Amino acid sequence: MSHDSSSLARRRFLQAGGAFAAAGLVNWGAATARSDDPMATPSFRFVHLTDIHTQPELGGAEGWRQCVERVNQLDPQPDFVITGGDLIMDALVPDADRIDLEWKLFDEGAKELAVPVHHTIGNHDIGGWSPKSKLSTGDARFGKDLFADHYGRGATYRSFDHKGWHFVILDSIGKADANEPGSGYFGVIDEAQLDWLRGDMEKTGRETPTVIVTHIPFFTTVFQTMSGPQTVIGNGSLITNANEVRKLLEPYNVQLVLSGHGHNRERIDIRGVTYLQSGAVSGGWWRGRLFDEPECFVVIDCQANRLDFGYHDYGWKARKA
């Protein structure tokens, strides 16, 4: 991949530490741009909320509303929120009544957000794909249609523009073959979506700063860190064709790839792109901290091809069962 000097300046990342003035916000780093950059764009803020796993048990619904309240208190306010998938505890296995309850609890919290919201599909938002599913394949909740109709504006992947930036929300969940072990899904950007993405990026152009959002991450080191450097990662933990997608995106001005799924805060920088896992609103599925990380969400500030990002611990205290 070749870049001119201005593109390199836009993509240069500085490692940063310490804390912002706002309580609970820790800076992870920034993508910097020259002050005379002709591609300078207006500044704005957005929030990434992922792995909410709304449920009635363990105060999960109350925790979700507490998170929403904290987002509404941000100063300055974000222009919008992007959810990162796994909005409810699970639709893969439960019956229709349980799925309806979890979506109702999610909706009750989401409607309190003071700003617009864009949703990403997660594996647990898909009805009935697990081999252990209690849901009929003929049920309207089966598969991805419920998410697409109610949360995806008719689709499970799409893009939009905001103040000179381009945002792409991907569907990273593929259906596993019936004879494969596991939970019924694997990480992939399928061929139809790749064709759409290719056209979307060509239309956007190579100069527009771009943010990609996906539930399952492109890359992670969590398993190797926790279990050893030669740990084998399952097909449900990563986008299996991530390298193909990365190469498709490489000619473009992709600044940030946001993901969830791993309930872990992780930053990986590859070829001028930051791949950021945003922790989890639910922490360890509302049972407390996972990897000793707090229940949290990420705030991203965009200005003139510059990104600053940090996480907010919104103060949730885990409850006993």
C-alpha positions in Angstrom: 0.0 0.0 0.0 1.4 3.4 -1.0 0.5 6.7 0.6 1.4 10.3 0.0 2.9 12.4 2.8 -0.4 14.0 3.8 -2.1 10.6 4.1 0.8 9.4 6.3 0.4 12.4 8.5 -3.3 11.7 8.8 -2.6 8.1 9.8 0.2 8.7 12.3 -0.8 7.4 15.8 0.6 8.6 19.0 0.6 6.3 22.1 -0.8 8.3 25.0 -1.5 7.6 28.7 -2.9 9.4 31.7 -6.5 10.6 32.2 -8.7 13.2 30.7 -10.2 15.9 32.9 -13.6 14.1 32.8 -13.8 11.4 35.6 -13.7 7.9 34.3 -12.3 8.7 30.9 -8.9 7.3 30.1 -7.1 8.2 26.8 -5.9 5.3 24.8 -4.4 7.3 22.0 -5.0 9.5 19.0 -4.7 9.7 15.2 -3.1 13.0 14.4 -3.4 15.3 11.3 -1.6 18.4 10.2 -3.2 21.7 11.1 -3.2 22.7 7.4 -4.8 19.4 6.2 -7.1 20.2 3.3 -9.3 17.3 4.3 -10.0 18.9 7.7 -13.6 18.2 8.9 -15.8 19.5 11.7 -15.4 18.1 15.1 -18.0 15.8 16.7 -18.3 13.0 19.3 -19.9 9.6 19.2 -20.2 6.7 21.6 -19.7 2.9 21.1 -21.8 0.7 23.4 -21.2 -3.0 22.9 -22.2 -6.4 24.5 -25.1 -5.0 26.5 -26.7 -8.4 26.9 -29.9 -7.0 28.4 -31.6 -9.5 30.7 -33.9 -9.3 33.8 -31.5 -11.3 36.0 -28.6 -9.8 38.0 -30.1 -6.3 37.5 -29.1 -6.4 33.8 -32.0 -4.2 32.7 -31.2 -1.6 35.4 -27.5 -1.7 34.5 -28.4 -0.9 30.9 -30.5 2.1 31.9 -27.7 3.3 34.2 -25.3 3.1 31.3 -27.8 5.1 29.1 -28.1 7.7 31.8 -24.3 8.2 32.0 -24.2 8.6 28.2 -26.9 11.2 28.4 -24.8 13.1 31.0 -21.7 13.4 28.7 -20.5 16.9 28.1 -20.2 17.6 25.3 -23.0 15.4 24.2 -22.3 12.8 21.4 -23.9 13.4 18.1 -25.0 9.7 18.0 -24.5 6.3 19.6 -23.4 3.1 17.8 -24.2 -0.2 19.5 -21.7 -3.0 18.8 -23.9 -6.1 18.9 -25.2 -8.6 21.5 -27.8 -6.1 22.5 -29.7 -8.8 24.4 -28.5 -11.7 26.5 -29.3 -14.4 23.9 -31.7 -15.2 21.1 -29.7 -18.2 19.8 -31.2 -20.7 22.3 -34.3 -19.4 24.2 -38.0 -19.7 23.3 -40.1 -16.9 21.8 -41.4 -15.5 25.1 -37.9 -15.1 26.6 -36.6 -13.5 23.4 -39.5 -11.0 23.4 -38.8 -10.2 27.1 -35.1 -9.4 26.5 -35.9 -7.2 23.4 -38.5 -5.4 25.5 -36.0 -4.6 28.2 -33.4 -3.5 25.7 -35.9 -1.2 24.0 -37.0 0.4 27.3 -33.4 1.4 27.9 -32.6 2.4 24.4 -35.6 4.8 24.0 -34.1 6.9 26.9 -31.0 7.7 24.8 -31.0 11.5 24.1 -29.3 11.1 20.7 -29.8 9.0 17.6 -28.6 5.4 17.7 -27.2 3.1 15.0 -27.2 -0.7 15.7 -24.8 -3.5 14.9 -25.9 -7.1 14.9 -24.2 -9.6 17.2 -24.3 -13.3 17.4 -26.7 -13.3 20.4 -29.1 -11.1 18.5 -29.9 -13.8 16.0 -32.9 -16.1 16.7 -32.6 -19.8 16.9 -29.3 -20.6 15.1 -28.0 -22.7 18.0 -28.3 -26.5 17.8 -29.9 -26.2 21.2 -32.5 -23.7 20.1 -36.1 -23.8 21.4 -37.3 -21.7 18.5 -39.1 -23.0 15.5 -37.4 -22.3 12.1 -40.8 -21.0 11.0 -41.0 -18.4 13.8 -40.7 -14.8 12.8 -37.9 -14.4 15.4 -35.8 -17.0 13.7 -32.6 -15.7 12.0 -31.7 -12.1 11.3 -35.0 -10.7 10.1 -36.2 -9.4 13.4 -32.9 -7.4 13.9 -33.0 -6.1 10.3 -36.6 -5.0 10.5 -36.5 -3.4 14.0 -32.9 -2.3 14.5 -31.1 -2.3 11.1 -33.3 -0.1 9.0 -34.2 -3.1 6.9 -30.7 -4.6 6.7 -27.9 -6.1 8.8 -25.2 -4.0 7.3 -25.2 -0.4 5.9 -23.2 2.8 5.9 -23.8 6.5 6.6 -21.9 9.8 6.5 -21.6 12.3 9.2 -19.7 15.7 9.1 -17.1 14.5 6.5 -16.6 11.0 8.0 -17.9 7.8 6.6 -19.2 5.0 8.9 -19.7 1.4 7.8 -21.6 -1.1 10.0 -20.9 -4.7 9.1 -22.6 -8.0 9.7 -19.9 -10.3 10.9 -22.1 -13.4 11.7 -22.3 -16.3 9.4 -24.4 -19.4 9.9 -22.4 -22.6 10.6 -23.3 -25.9 8.9 -25.6 -28.0 10.9 -23.0 -30.7 11.5 -20.4 -28.3 12.8 -19.9 -28.2 16.6 -20.4 -24.9 18.4 -23.2 -22.4 18.8 -24.4 -22.3 15.2 -22.4 -19.3 13.9 -19.0 -18.2 12.9 -17.2 -15.0 12.1 -17.3 -13.9 8.5 -18.0 -11.1 6.1 -19.9 -13.0 3.4 -19.4 -12.6 -0.4 -22.6 -10.5 -1.0 -21.5 -8.1 1.7 -17.9 -8.0 0.4 -19.3 -7.0 -3.0 -21.5 -4.3 -1.3 -18.5 -3.1 0.7 -16.3 -2.8 -2.3 -18.8 -0.6 -4.1 -19.5 1.4 -1.0 -15.8 2.2 -0.5 -15.3 3.0 -4.2 -18.2 5.5 -4.0 -16.8 7.0 -0.7 -13.3 7.5 -2.2 -9.8 7.2 -0.8 -9.6 10.4 1.1 -12.7 10.3 3.3 -11.8 9.3 6.9 -13.7 6.1 7.7 -14.8 4.1 10.7 -15.7 0.4 10.4 -17.9 -1.2 13.0 -18.3 -4.9 13.5 -19.3 -7.2 16.3 -16.8 -10.0 15.9 -13.2 -8.5 15.8 -10.8 -8.7 12.9 -7.9 -9.4 15.2 -7.3 -10.2 18.9 -4.5 -11.3 21.3 -6.7 -12.0 24.3 -6.7 -15.8 24.0 -2.9 -16.0 23.5 -2.4 -13.6 26.4 -4.7 -15.5 28.8 -3.9 -19.1 27.7 -0.5 -19.0 25.9 0.9 -17.8 22.6 0.0 -20.9 20.6 -3.6 -21.0 21.7 -6.0 -22.0 18.8 -8.8 -19.6 18.3 -12.2 -20.9 17.3 -14.2 -19.7 14.2 -16.7 -17.9 16.3 -14.1 -15.6 18.0 -12.6 -13.8 14.9 -13.8 -12.8 11.4 -12.3 -15.8 9.6 -11.7 -13.9 6.3 -10.4 -10.8 8.1 -7.3 -10.6 6.0 -9.4 -10.4 2.8 -11.5 -7.6 4.3 -8.4 -5.8 5.5 -6.9 -5.9 2.0 -10.1 -4.6 0.5 -10.1 -1.7 2.9 -6.3 -1.0 2.6 -6.4 1.6 -0.2 -8.9 3.7 1.7 -8.6 6.2 4.6 -9.8 3.8 7.3 -8.9 5.3 10.7 -10.6 2.9 13.1 -12.2 -0.5 13.3 -14.5 -0.9 16.3 -15.6 -4.3 17.6 -16.9 -6.1 20.7 -17.6 -9.8 21.3 -14.6 -10.4 23.5 -15.8 -8.3 26.5 -12.3 -7.0 26.6 -10.6 -3.6 26.0 -7.9 -4.1 23.4 -6.1 -1.9 20.9 -4.1 -3.3 18.0 -2.5 -1.0 15.4 -1.8 -2.5 11.9 -0.6 -0.5 8.9 -2.0 2.8 10.3 -5.4 1.4 11.3 -6.4 1.0 14.9 -8.5 -2.1 15.7 -10.3 -1.4 19.0 -12.3 -3.8 21.1 -14.5 -1.6 23.3 -15.0 -3.8 26.4 -18.6 -4.6 27.4 -21.5 -2.6 28.9 -22.4 -5.9 30.7 -18.8 -6.7 31.8 -18.8 -10.4 32.6 -22.5 -10.8 31.6 -23.6 -8.8 34.6 -21.8 -11.1 37.0 -19.0 -8.6 37.6 -15.7 -7.7 36.0 -14.1 -9.9 33.3 -10.3 -9.8 32.9 -10.6 -7.4 35.9 -12.1 -4.8 33.5 -15.0 -2.6 34.5 -18.4 -2.4 32.8 -17.8 0.4 30.3 -18.3 2.1 27.0 -16.1 4.0 24.6 -16.2 7.7 23.7 -14.7 8.7 20.4 -13.9 12.4 19.4 -13.4 13.1 15.7 -11.8 16.2 14.5 -10.0 17.0 11.2 -8.9 13.4 10.6 -8.0 13.0 14.2 -9.4 10.5 16.6 -9.2 10.6 20.4 -10.8 7.7 22.2 -11.2 6.5 25.8 -13.5 4.4 28.0 -16.0 5.3 30.6 -16.7 3.2 33.6 -20.3 4.1 34.3 -20.2 3.0 37.9 -22.2 -0.3 37.8 -21.9 -2.6 40.9 -22.5 -6.2 40.2 -25.3 -7.8 42.2 -25.5 -11.3 43.8 -27.7 -13.8 42.1 
